[in-house]
Amino acid sequence: MVNCNECKNINLTEKDQIDKRIHHKCLKFNKRIFHRSQNPKIEHEYIYPYGKCDGKYFEKR
């Protein structure tokens, strides 16, 4: 599975996200994408693809 944090279709990479209230979004599908971590204290840079994409439209930054 691909990491959307490395895709050029993401509006905001984890590195660029200064304001945590601004969510990650797939610009290809205009949908919010998530880390899928149930524990808010765990921080990681892996962002899962939107369901309809599932990595098929991944384009490396």
N, C-alpha and C positions, 0 to 999 in steps of 0.2 A: 504494500500500500504506500502511496506517495504522501509526502508531508507538504501540505498546502502552504506552509510557511516559506517554502522554496519556490512557489509558483508565481508567475508574473500576473496571474489573474486575481491575486489577493489585494484588497485595498490597503492593508496595513500589516506589515510583518510584526512578529513578536518584538524584534529589536527596535522597530520604529514606534511601537505602541507606548506612548508616554502616559496618556490618560486611559486608565483601565476601563472607563465607562464607555469608551468608543470600541465597538465590537469588530471582530474580524468578519470580512464579507467577501464572498466570491463574486467578482465583477462579471464573470461569464454568465452566471445564473441569477445574479442580483439577490443572493441568499446569504444569511448569516451562517458562519461555520464555527465549529467548536473544538475545544481541547478534549472534551469528554472526560474530564476528571471530576469525580464526585467529591473529592477533598480539595477545598479552595486553598489549603496551605501548600499543596503540591504544585510547584511551578515547573513547566517544561515547555519546550518550543514546538512540540509536535501538534499540528492542527490537522484534523481529519477532513477529507473532502466531502462536499455536499453529495447526498445520496445519488442524484441523477448523473453526476459527473463520475464519482468513484475512481478518480484518477485518469479517466480517458482523455480529458482535455488539459492535462497537466502540461505546462510549458515552463521550463527552467528559467529562473531569473538570470 
